[in-house]
């Protein structure tokens, strides 16, 4: 029996390596691997069980929030949010040590709540801040590194697309995951801004031109187009936290609010509406296809007994929860060198989640941990998507950008240590919400 499971595991890895390495679509690679496992290592015919599994995975109610949040973000990004970002945030953060570099951090935090995507957050904020920071004489390494690092907030700060995916594959409440991401997201913003302030204090000759202090009235006037968007995001998360709306209902409210904001600032048109709708449809179909085929792979490895054997292996090793988290951190970082975030999550879930449950780790806490580690994967070469985005925007090499981003990668890993030491930082808001 053990030999069969070992052979099945090796066949699964080889199949995925060959298919993904040859450029086959991720969803088709997962489905093909599931067929191979069923055909060679189980006595069950794959046809009927795979079709029913794909059907069940495709109409999961939690998935209805996915296209709605994506559409909301598409509308807001086409309504002029990016053009208002730098102008609206500069007066608020320009007086801090490090000056306008903090716009990268806070701007990515705002855009993360809109886009739910790391690469989109990085690209959108970078288009606005890089020219302004260059004109201000800011250090190029810190400019690029802070943007790449803060771009990863797109995965963590709710509403997050990858949290919806994790909620579906791990069968956890999406609302609780959203709320669990609030404190870690704010803590990471403070960590990144604190590091920039410390670096600027140690390197006063490299922090760019000083920014004059603005009065409160000037700050409000500069932010008049940005504050309604922030208010909409706060209302969405607040309605979920207070129990007034489910994530799907909150996303529907968000779409109505986004359309109203676009109409008020004069950017709403039939062409913009249709472009945002079609873009959201394409992205949602891609993610849903991956989730459905990942469910097929999970069923296949379940029938091949791989998760049970893996969980028993972890128990025999007598790894502590902390040691298991350390091993999984390295595992996710290695995967992140070759795959993007959602692929990492769905590929590993069928084997990793039973191991985590066997170790007694809270799955809501683990979801936030997994998202942060996948954030790290967005800024590790050779397939760090934020690095690729910044390479196209700045013309610098991937290795050079990765070196500039190393301090912020270290801060992300430091945050994992903090959340291991103080798990309540992740779980107390979801627990309070349901209390």
Secondary structure, DSSP 8 states (H G I E B T S, - for coil): -HHHHHHHHHHHHHHHHHHHHTT--HHHHHHHHHHHHHHHH-SS-HHHHHHHHHHHHHT-GGGHHHHHHHHHHHHHHHTTHHHHHHHHHHHHHTTSTTTTHHHHHHHHHHHHHHH--HHHHHHHHHHHHHHHHHHTT--HHHHHHHHHHHHTHHHHSSS-HHHHHHHHHHT--HHHHHHHHHHHHHHHHHHHHHHHHHHHHH-GGGS-S------HHHHHHHTTTTHHHHHHHHHHHHHHHTTSS-HHHHHHHHHHHHHHHHHHTT---HHHHHHHHHHHHHHHHHHHHHHHHHHHHHHHHHHTTHHHHHHHHHHHHT--HHHHHHHHHHHHHHHHTTS-HHHHHHHHHHHHHHHHHHTT--HHHHHHHHHHHHHHHTTSSSS-HHHHHHHHHH---HHHHHHHHHHHHHHHHHHHHHHHHTTHHHHHHHHHHH-
